[in-house]
């Protein structure tokens, strides 16, 4: 509905979703490195801090009923995962280790917004309640699944998109195809990419698909 869409847009703005996407893209060559990383990128901690401050404000204000608090927190968390997904999909190239770093960033964020972690980040702020554990439509598993598809062979990527395209936006699917085409040893990207991209676009055109979880992060 229109009201749900407005709430989602408001949450993306609240967590500065466009800045999250830019920070992910700005990692640049860090996504291409061939060494395993032990620590997540700095933008993850900044995002966790922002979420904690938002919850601290909501909790300390004591103006919203409990149900509204849970819904608001779920939408804030969902907006964060949507922004992470959008950023990862815009990385033009990444190594296997780069994808592992995305998984690490995702896991670190999930840990950083746990009820205990949020309270620890707000140790100098009066908090009425811990944030609830929520499972938004755009969840950690939703983003993690997307990252894992980058490891698939080209034919498996196309099969996966065909089965799951209604769950993701077209630009997310096209990013998977671009990556799969670039790593396909049997056919040059110049020959395979236009054909594969047209196949993906045809899937979305056939039913005028609308993404189900959240608005675009610009």
VENNOR-V151398 format. One record per pair of residues at least 12 apart in sequence whose ideal C-beta (glycine too) atoms are under 7 Angstrom apart, sorted by the first residue. I is the first residue (numbers start at 1). J is the second residue. D is the distance in whole Angstrom. If there is no record, write none. Layout:
i: {I & I}
j: {J & J}
d: {D & D}
//
This chain:
i: {5 & 7 & 8 & 8 & 8 & 8 & 9 & 11 & 11 & 11 & 12 & 12 & 12 & 12 & 12 & 14 & 14 & 15 & 15 & 15 & 15 & 15 & 15 & 15 & 16 & 17 & 17 & 17 & 18 & 18 & 20 & 20 & 20 & 20 & 20 & 21 & 21 & 21 & 21 & 21 & 23 & 24 & 24 & 24 & 24 & 25 & 25 & 25 & 27 & 31 & 31 & 31 & 31 & 32 & 32 & 32 & 32 & 33 & 33 & 33 & 34 & 34 & 35 & 36 & 36 & 37 & 37 & 40 & 40 & 40 & 41 & 44 & 44 & 44 & 44 & 45 & 47 & 47 & 48 & 48 & 48 & 48 & 49 & 51 & 51 & 51 & 52 & 52 & 52 & 54 & 55 & 55 & 55 & 56 & 56 & 56 & 58 & 59 & 59 & 59 & 60 & 60 & 60 & 60 & 62 & 70 & 70 & 73 & 73 & 73 & 74 & 74 & 75 & 77 & 77 & 77 & 78 & 78 & 78 & 78 & 79 & 80 & 81 & 81 & 81 & 81 & 81 & 81 & 82 & 82 & 82 & 82 & 83 & 84 & 84 & 84 & 85 & 85 & 85 & 85 & 86 & 88 & 88 & 89 & 89 & 89 & 99 & 99 & 99 & 102 & 103 & 103 & 106 & 106 & 106 & 110 & 115 & 115 & 115 & 118 & 118 & 137 & 137 & 138 & 138 & 146 & 146 & 149 & 150 & 150 & 154 & 154 & 154 & 157 & 157 & 157 & 158 & 158 & 161 & 161 & 161 & 162 & 165 & 165 & 165 & 166 & 167 & 169 & 170 & 170 & 173 & 174 & 174 & 177 & 177 & 177 & 178 & 181 & 181}
j: {215 & 75 & 75 & 79 & 214 & 215 & 215 & 75 & 76 & 79 & 79 & 82 & 83 & 215 & 217 & 54 & 76 & 47 & 50 & 51 & 76 & 79 & 80 & 83 & 50 & 79 & 83 & 217 & 217 & 218 & 43 & 47 & 83 & 84 & 87 & 83 & 86 & 87 & 90 & 217 & 43 & 43 & 87 & 88 & 91 & 87 & 90 & 91 & 41 & 91 & 94 & 98 & 101 & 93 & 94 & 95 & 98 & 95 & 97 & 98 & 95 & 97 & 97 & 97 & 100 & 101 & 104 & 104 & 105 & 108 & 105 & 105 & 108 & 109 & 112 & 112 & 80 & 109 & 109 & 112 & 113 & 121 & 121 & 76 & 80 & 113 & 118 & 121 & 122 & 76 & 73 & 118 & 131 & 122 & 125 & 127 & 72 & 127 & 128 & 129 & 125 & 126 & 127 & 128 & 128 & 132 & 134 & 131 & 132 & 134 & 134 & 136 & 136 & 113 & 134 & 136 & 136 & 137 & 138 & 214 & 214 & 109 & 136 & 138 & 139 & 140 & 142 & 143 & 138 & 213 & 214 & 217 & 217 & 106 & 109 & 143 & 138 & 143 & 146 & 172 & 217 & 102 & 147 & 171 & 172 & 175 & 147 & 150 & 151 & 147 & 144 & 147 & 140 & 143 & 144 & 140 & 130 & 131 & 133 & 130 & 131 & 212 & 213 & 213 & 214 & 168 & 172 & 176 & 176 & 179 & 180 & 181 & 184 & 176 & 177 & 180 & 196 & 199 & 173 & 176 & 200 & 203 & 203 & 204 & 209 & 209 & 212 & 211 & 201 & 204 & 200 & 197 & 200 & 196 & 197 & 200 & 193 & 193 & 196}
d: {6 & 6 & 6 & 7 & 5 & 6 & 6 & 5 & 5 & 4 & 5 & 7 & 7 & 7 & 6 & 6 & 7 & 7 & 6 & 7 & 6 & 5 & 5 & 7 & 7 & 6 & 4 & 4 & 6 & 6 & 7 & 6 & 4 & 7 & 6 & 6 & 5 & 4 & 6 & 5 & 4 & 7 & 3 & 6 & 7 & 6 & 5 & 7 & 6 & 5 & 4 & 4 & 7 & 6 & 6 & 5 & 6 & 6 & 6 & 7 & 5 & 5 & 6 & 6 & 6 & 5 & 6 & 5 & 5 & 4 & 6 & 5 & 5 & 5 & 7 & 7 & 6 & 6 & 6 & 3 & 6 & 7 & 6 & 6 & 6 & 5 & 5 & 4 & 5 & 6 & 6 & 6 & 5 & 5 & 5 & 6 & 6 & 5 & 5 & 6 & 7 & 6 & 7 & 6 & 6 & 5 & 7 & 5 & 6 & 6 & 4 & 5 & 7 & 6 & 6 & 5 & 3 & 6 & 5 & 6 & 7 & 7 & 7 & 5 & 6 & 6 & 7 & 5 & 5 & 7 & 4 & 6 & 5 & 6 & 7 & 6 & 7 & 5 & 6 & 7 & 4 & 5 & 6 & 6 & 5 & 4 & 6 & 5 & 7 & 5 & 7 & 6 & 6 & 6 & 6 & 5 & 4 & 5 & 7 & 7 & 5 & 7 & 4 & 4 & 5 & 7 & 7 & 6 & 7 & 5 & 4 & 7 & 5 & 5 & 7 & 4 & 7 & 7 & 5 & 6 & 6 & 7 & 5 & 7 & 7 & 6 & 7 & 5 & 7 & 5 & 5 & 6 & 6 & 5 & 6 & 6 & 7 & 4 & 6}
//
